[in-house]
């Protein structure tokens, strides 16, 4: 059976189940028919025996041709048929047993015999021919086998048709899966034909393909964007290194070229680190712990100050207890601070506050254009005003992913007086 297709196995098992049912019904019909026919004969025999005992033909007179009377001494009266008198019949005549039926053969023919003991001794033997009943049973058996066989054949054909019809959605799923495997086209979809189990399976299959298509699309866009962003620092660093290798630059310009190459490599390192962080996506395993969010933000502010000593940070950090991945959240906060430092004018303070699980970083820069606000947290997205500044466009994307990984969110508000970023995390209390 392992070599058969699933449709053939379903059809075969269905036909087998129907065949067993038909066989059981046929056997029951046969047993019931035999019982009813024999019961009719037995009823006739009982009436004949009762009439003989009632003296309709005279107890000591000559009985009917199909009836014999046994005296209490075991001697039978003559009969037109050679009705066999068994020891059990003699015992019944002597009062040793009750009435009983049995089948016998008389002159090569099958008969049904009934022995009825008399109350004062003796017994009546009466017989009825069995061959009409056996002939009727033979006819019944023939029709049962014929109709049952035709029923099984019809059931097998019907089972094949039902299996074909019932498994049509499965074939569509199989065809869609084979198309996706052969072509890699994740836009393939299966028609959902109803709300039953197969319909829900088709719906889930389409959902899975949609999610896979979106995931592959994100990966392809990430690779394409990363390739573009990696090309710039690599090209700049290589150009500077080639200039140094030629040995034609004055010492001061050589030093400047090496510094530029080092800066480009630093940018490349940061970009690769950000790419690794973003590529983890939903597969990231958070190492959550109880964290004082205000202490974490204070530490991030100190690191930002060490990177940009000339920047003024104004903090308002209320004690807030959260359960987060401290490394990931601190990196997100640092990205918000670095972004604020990048766009704040010299001498303008950067305001940082923590309250009720919300980190707010405000700057006094030019703000964000209205058309850029919806995409500000997208990967590699850089507003027109930001393209002249260093960066890869991944910092704010990491902020959003850090927020969503903890069940929070990242938002931004902008005005001509500056931008105001919010990182909201579920607070556990003070």
C-alpha positions as CSV (number, residue, x, y, z in Angstrom):
1,X,0.0,0.0,0.0
2,X,3.0,2.3,0.5
3,X,3.4,2.6,-3.3
4,X,-0.2,3.8,-3.7
5,X,-1.0,7.5,-3.9
6,X,-2.8,9.1,-1.0
7,X,-6.0,9.4,-3.1
8,X,-5.7,5.7,-4.0
9,X,-5.3,4.8,-0.4
10,X,-8.3,6.8,0.6
11,X,-10.4,5.3,-2.1
12,X,-9.2,1.7,-1.2
13,X,-9.8,2.1,2.5
14,X,-13.3,3.7,1.8
15,X,-14.2,0.8,-0.6
16,X,-12.9,-1.7,2.0
17,X,-15.0,-0.1,4.7
18,X,-18.1,-0.2,2.5
19,X,-17.3,-3.9,1.5
20,X,-17.1,-4.9,5.1
21,X,-20.4,-3.1,5.8
22,X,-22.1,-4.8,2.8
23,X,-20.7,-8.2,3.8
24,X,-22.0,-7.7,7.3
25,X,-25.4,-6.6,6.1
26,X,-25.6,-9.5,3.6
27,X,-24.7,-12.0,6.3
28,X,-27.3,-10.6,8.6
29,X,-29.9,-10.8,5.8
30,X,-29.0,-14.4,5.1
31,X,-29.2,-15.4,8.8
32,X,-32.6,-13.5,9.3
33,X,-34.0,-15.0,6.1
34,X,-33.0,-18.6,7.0
35,X,-34.4,-18.1,10.5
36,X,-37.7,-16.8,9.2
37,X,-38.1,-19.6,6.6
38,X,-37.3,-22.3,9.2
39,X,-39.6,-20.7,11.7
40,X,-42.5,-20.9,9.2
41,X,-41.8,-24.6,8.7
42,X,-41.5,-25.2,12.4
43,X,-44.8,-23.4,13.0
44,X,-46.5,-25.6,10.5
45,X,-45.0,-28.7,12.1
46,X,-46.2,-27.6,15.5
47,X,-49.8,-27.1,14.2
48,X,-49.8,-30.5,12.6
49,X,-48.5,-32.2,15.7
50,X,-51.0,-30.4,17.9
51,X,-53.9,-31.3,15.7
52,X,-52.8,-35.0,15.7
53,X,-52.7,-35.0,19.5
54,X,-56.1,-33.2,19.6
55,X,-57.6,-36.2,17.8
56,X,-58.7,-34.4,14.6
57,X,-57.7,-37.6,12.8
58,X,-58.2,-40.0,15.7
59,X,-55.4,-40.7,18.1
60,X,-55.5,-44.4,17.3
61,X,-56.7,-44.0,13.8
62,X,-54.5,-43.6,10.8
63,X,-52.5,-40.3,11.0
64,X,-51.8,-38.1,8.0
65,X,-49.2,-39.1,5.5
66,X,-46.5,-36.8,7.0
67,X,-47.3,-37.8,10.6
68,X,-46.4,-40.8,12.7
69,X,-47.5,-41.6,16.3
70,X,-45.2,-43.4,18.7
71,X,-46.8,-45.3,21.5
72,X,-45.5,-45.2,25.1
73,X,-43.7,-48.5,24.4
74,X,-41.8,-46.8,21.6
75,X,-43.6,-48.5,18.7
76,X,-44.6,-46.1,15.9
77,X,-47.9,-46.4,13.9
78,X,-47.5,-46.8,10.1
79,X,-47.0,-43.8,7.9
80,X,-46.9,-43.0,4.2
81,X,-43.3,-41.8,4.6
82,X,-40.5,-43.7,6.2
83,X,-40.3,-41.3,9.1
84,X,-37.1,-42.2,11.1
85,X,-37.8,-42.8,14.8
86,X,-34.6,-41.9,16.7
87,X,-33.8,-42.9,20.2
88,X,-34.4,-39.4,21.3
89,X,-38.0,-39.6,19.9
90,X,-38.6,-42.9,21.7
91,X,-37.3,-41.3,24.9
92,X,-39.7,-38.4,24.4
93,X,-42.6,-40.8,23.9
94,X,-41.6,-42.5,27.2
95,X,-41.7,-39.1,28.9
96,X,-37.9,-38.7,29.0
97,X,-37.6,-35.4,27.1
98,X,-39.5,-32.4,25.8
99,X,-40.5,-31.4,22.3
100,X,-37.7,-30.8,19.7
101,X,-37.0,-30.0,16.1
102,X,-34.3,-31.5,13.8
103,X,-33.5,-32.0,10.2
104,X,-33.3,-35.4,8.6
105,X,-33.1,-37.2,5.3
106,X,-35.9,-39.5,4.1
107,X,-35.5,-41.4,0.8
108,X,-32.7,-39.1,-0.2
109,X,-34.6,-35.9,0.4
110,X,-34.2,-33.4,3.2
111,X,-37.0,-33.0,5.7
112,X,-37.7,-31.0,8.8
113,X,-39.1,-33.2,11.7
114,X,-40.8,-32.2,14.9
115,X,-41.4,-34.5,17.9
116,X,-44.1,-33.6,20.4
117,X,-44.6,-35.8,23.5
118,X,-48.2,-36.6,24.6
119,X,-49.2,-35.9,28.2
120,X,-50.4,-39.5,28.8
121,X,-47.4,-41.1,27.1
122,X,-46.4,-41.5,23.5
123,X,-45.4,-38.8,21.1
124,X,-46.3,-37.4,17.6
125,X,-43.7,-37.2,14.8
126,X,-44.5,-34.8,12.0
127,X,-42.3,-33.8,9.0
128,X,-42.3,-31.1,6.3
129,X,-40.1,-31.1,3.1
130,X,-37.1,-28.8,3.3
131,X,-36.2,-28.6,-0.3
132,X,-38.5,-25.7,-1.1
133,X,-37.0,-23.8,1.7
134,X,-33.5,-24.7,0.7
135,X,-34.3,-23.7,-2.9
136,X,-35.6,-20.3,-1.6
137,X,-32.4,-19.9,0.5
138,X,-30.3,-20.7,-2.5
139,X,-32.0,-18.0,-4.5
140,X,-31.7,-15.6,-1.6
141,X,-28.0,-16.4,-1.4
142,X,-27.5,-15.8,-5.1
143,X,-29.2,-12.4,-5.0
144,X,-27.3,-11.4,-1.9
145,X,-24.0,-12.3,-3.5
146,X,-24.9,-10.6,-6.8
147,X,-26.3,-7.4,-5.2
148,X,-23.5,-7.3,-2.6
149,X,-20.8,-7.8,-5.3
150,X,-22.3,-5.1,-7.5
151,X,-22.6,-2.9,-4.4
152,X,-18.9,-3.4,-3.6
153,X,-17.9,-2.6,-7.2
154,X,-20.1,0.5,-7.2
155,X,-18.8,1.5,-3.8
156,X,-15.2,1.2,-5.1
157,X,-16.0,3.5,-8.1
158,X,-17.9,5.9,-5.8
159,X,-15.1,5.9,-3.3
160,X,-12.6,6.8,-6.1
161,X,-14.8,9.7,-7.2
162,X,-15.4,10.9,-3.7
163,X,-11.7,10.7,-2.9
164,X,-10.9,12.7,-6.1
165,X,-13.4,15.3,-5.2
166,X,-12.6,15.6,-1.6
167,X,-8.8,15.8,-2.1
168,X,-9.0,18.4,-4.8
169,X,-8.0,21.2,-2.4
170,X,-5.0,19.0,-1.3
171,X,-4.0,18.7,-4.9
172,X,-4.1,22.4,-5.3
173,X,-2.0,22.8,-2.2
174,X,0.5,20.2,-3.6
175,X,0.6,22.0,-6.9
176,X,1.2,25.3,-5.3
177,X,4.0,23.9,-3.1
178,X,5.7,22.3,-6.1
179,X,5.4,25.5,-8.0
180,X,7.1,27.4,-5.2
181,X,9.8,24.8,-4.9
182,X,10.5,24.8,-8.6
183,X,10.3,28.5,-9.3
184,X,10.9,30.1,-6.0
185,X,7.9,32.4,-6.7
186,X,6.5,33.1,-3.2
187,X,3.6,35.1,-4.7
188,X,1.9,31.9,-5.5
189,X,-1.5,31.5,-3.7
190,X,-4.1,28.7,-3.3
191,X,-7.8,29.4,-3.8
192,X,-9.6,29.0,-0.5
193,X,-12.8,27.0,-1.3
194,X,-14.6,27.0,2.1
195,X,-14.4,27.2,5.9
196,X,-13.9,23.5,6.5
197,X,-10.6,21.9,7.6
198,X,-9.1,21.9,4.1
199,X,-10.2,25.5,3.6
200,X,-8.6,26.6,6.8
201,X,-5.4,24.7,5.8
202,X,-5.4,26.5,2.4
203,X,-5.8,29.8,4.3
204,X,-3.0,29.1,6.6
205,X,-0.8,28.0,3.7
206,X,-1.5,31.3,2.0
207,X,-0.7,33.1,5.2
208,X,2.6,31.2,5.6
209,X,3.6,32.0,2.0
210,X,2.7,35.7,2.6
211,X,4.9,35.8,5.7
212,X,7.7,34.0,3.9
213,X,7.4,36.4,1.0
214,X,7.6,39.4,3.3
215,X,10.5,37.9,5.2
216,X,12.5,37.1,2.0
217,X,11.7,40.5,0.7
218,X,13.0,42.2,3.8
219,X,16.2,40.1,3.6
220,X,16.7,41.0,0.0
221,X,16.1,44.7,0.7
222,X,18.5,44.5,3.6
223,X,21.2,42.8,1.5
224,X,20.7,45.4,-1.3
225,X,20.8,48.3,1.0
226,X,23.7,46.9,3.0
227,X,25.7,46.4,-0.2
228,X,25.1,50.0,-1.2
229,X,26.0,51.3,2.3
230,X,29.1,49.1,2.6
231,X,30.4,50.2,-0.8
232,X,30.9,53.8,0.2
233,X,33.2,53.4,3.3
234,X,35.1,50.5,1.6
235,X,35.7,52.6,-1.5
236,X,36.8,55.6,0.5
237,X,39.1,53.6,2.8
238,X,40.7,51.8,-0.2
239,X,41.3,55.0,-2.0
240,X,43.1,56.5,1.0
241,X,45.1,53.3,1.5
242,X,46.1,53.3,-2.2
243,X,47.3,56.9,-1.9
244,X,49.5,56.0,1.1
245,X,50.9,52.9,-0.7
246,X,52.0,55.0,-3.6
247,X,54.2,56.9,-1.3
248,X,53.9,60.2,-3.2
249,X,52.0,62.1,-0.5
250,X,53.7,64.6,1.8
251,X,53.8,63.4,5.5
252,X,51.0,65.7,6.5
253,X,48.6,64.5,3.7
254,X,49.6,60.9,4.4
255,X,48.6,61.3,8.0
256,X,45.4,62.9,6.9
257,X,44.7,60.0,4.5
258,X,45.4,57.4,7.2
259,X,43.0,59.2,9.6
260,X,40.3,59.3,6.9
261,X,40.8,55.5,6.2
262,X,40.6,54.8,10.0
263,X,37.3,56.9,10.2
264,X,35.8,55.0,7.3
265,X,36.8,51.7,8.8
266,X,35.2,52.8,12.1
267,X,32.0,53.6,10.2
268,X,32.2,50.3,8.5
269,X,32.6,48.5,11.8
270,X,29.6,50.3,13.2
271,X,27.6,49.5,10.1
272,X,28.4,45.8,10.2
273,X,27.5,45.7,13.9
274,X,24.1,47.4,13.2
275,X,23.5,45.0,10.3
276,X,24.2,42.0,12.6
277,X,21.8,43.4,15.2
278,X,19.0,44.0,12.7
279,X,19.5,40.7,10.9
280,X,18.6,38.9,14.1
281,X,15.1,40.3,13.9
282,X,12.4,38.1,15.5
283,X,15.0,35.3,16.1
284,X,16.6,37.5,18.8
285,X,16.6,35.8,22.2
286,X,16.2,38.5,24.7
287,X,18.2,38.3,28.0
288,X,15.7,40.1,30.1
289,X,16.3,41.1,33.7
290,X,15.0,43.6,36.2
291,X,16.6,46.9,35.3
292,X,16.4,50.4,36.7
293,X,15.6,52.3,33.5
294,X,16.8,55.6,34.9
295,X,20.2,54.2,35.9
296,X,20.5,52.6,32.4
297,X,19.7,55.9,30.7
298,X,22.1,57.8,33.0
299,X,24.9,55.4,32.0
300,X,24.1,55.9,28.3
301,X,24.2,59.7,28.8
302,X,27.7,59.4,30.3
303,X,28.9,57.4,27.3
304,X,27.4,60.0,25.0
305,X,29.2,62.7,26.9
306,X,32.5,60.9,26.5
307,X,31.9,60.7,22.7
308,X,30.8,64.4,22.4
309,X,32.3,66.3,25.4
310,X,31.1,69.7,24.0
311,X,27.5,68.7,24.0
312,X,25.2,69.7,26.9
313,X,22.8,67.1,28.3
314,X,20.0,68.0,30.6
315,X,18.4,65.0,32.4
316,X,15.3,64.4,34.4
317,X,15.4,60.8,35.4
318,X,12.5,59.5,37.6
319,X,13.1,56.0,39.1
320,X,11.5,53.5,36.8
321,X,11.6,49.7,37.1
322,X,11.4,47.6,33.9
323,X,12.2,44.1,32.8
324,X,14.2,44.3,29.6
325,X,17.3,43.2,27.8
326,X,19.6,45.9,29.2
327,X,22.3,45.6,26.4
328,X,19.7,46.1,23.7
329,X,17.8,48.9,25.4
330,X,21.0,50.8,26.2
331,X,22.1,50.6,22.6
332,X,18.7,52.0,21.5
333,X,19.1,54.9,24.0
334,X,22.6,55.5,22.8
335,X,21.3,55.6,19.2
336,X,18.7,58.2,20.2
337,X,21.4,60.3,21.9
338,X,23.8,60.0,19.0
339,X,21.1,61.1,16.6
340,X,20.3,64.1,18.8
341,X,24.0,65.1,19.0
342,X,24.3,64.8,15.2
343,X,21.5,67.3,14.6
344,X,21.8,69.7,17.6
345,X,23.4,73.0,16.9
346,X,26.6,73.9,18.9
347,X,25.7,74.9,22.4
348,X,22.1,73.8,22.3
349,X,21.2,71.4,25.1
350,X,19.8,67.9,24.6
351,X,17.0,67.1,27.0
352,X,16.7,63.5,28.3
353,X,13.9,62.3,30.6
354,X,12.7,59.0,32.0
355,X,9.2,58.6,33.5
356,X,6.8,55.6,33.7
357,X,8.9,53.4,31.3
358,X,9.2,56.2,28.7
359,X,12.6,57.5,27.6
360,X,12.3,60.9,25.8
361,X,15.2,62.6,24.0
362,X,14.6,66.1,22.6
363,X,17.0,68.2,20.6
364,X,16.9,71.8,19.3
365,X,17.9,71.0,15.7
366,X,16.0,71.8,12.5
367,X,13.4,69.1,13.1
368,X,12.2,66.5,10.6
369,X,10.3,67.3,7.4
370,X,6.7,66.2,7.3
371,X,7.2,63.8,4.4
372,X,10.1,62.1,6.3
373,X,8.2,61.4,9.5
374,X,6.5,58.1,8.4
375,X,9.7,56.5,7.3
376,X,12.1,57.9,9.9
377,X,12.5,54.5,11.6
378,X,12.9,52.5,8.4
379,X,16.1,50.7,7.7
380,X,18.6,52.7,5.7
381,X,16.2,55.5,5.3
382,X,17.9,58.9,5.4
383,X,16.2,62.2,5.0
384,X,17.5,64.6,2.3
385,X,18.8,66.9,5.1
386,X,20.7,64.0,6.7
387,X,22.5,62.6,3.7
388,X,25.4,65.0,4.1
389,X,26.0,63.8,7.7
390,X,27.7,60.6,8.7
391,X,25.6,57.5,9.4
392,X,24.0,54.5,7.7
393,X,20.3,55.0,8.5
394,X,20.2,52.0,10.8
395,X,20.4,53.6,14.3
396,X,16.7,54.6,14.5
397,X,15.7,51.2,13.0
398,X,17.4,49.5,15.9
399,X,15.5,51.8,18.3
400,X,12.2,50.6,16.8
401,X,13.1,47.0,16.8
402,X,14.3,47.2,20.5
403,X,11.0,48.8,21.5
404,X,8.9,46.2,19.6
405,X,11.0,43.3,20.9
406,X,9.9,44.3,24.4
407,X,6.3,45.0,23.6
408,X,6.8,48.8,23.4
409,X,7.0,51.3,20.6
410,X,9.2,54.1,19.3
411,X,7.6,57.4,18.1
412,X,8.8,60.9,17.1
413,X,7.4,64.4,17.1
414,X,8.8,67.2,15.2
415,X,8.6,71.0,15.1
416,X,10.8,73.8,13.8
417,X,12.3,73.9,17.3
418,X,13.6,70.4,17.1
419,X,12.7,66.7,17.2
420,X,11.4,64.7,20.2
421,X,11.9,61.0,20.2
422,X,10.1,58.6,22.6
423,X,11.1,55.0,23.5
424,X,8.2,53.5,25.4
425,X,8.6,50.3,27.4
426,X,6.2,48.5,29.8
427,X,7.0,49.8,33.2
428,X,6.8,47.5,36.3
429,X,6.6,50.2,38.9
430,X,8.9,52.3,40.9
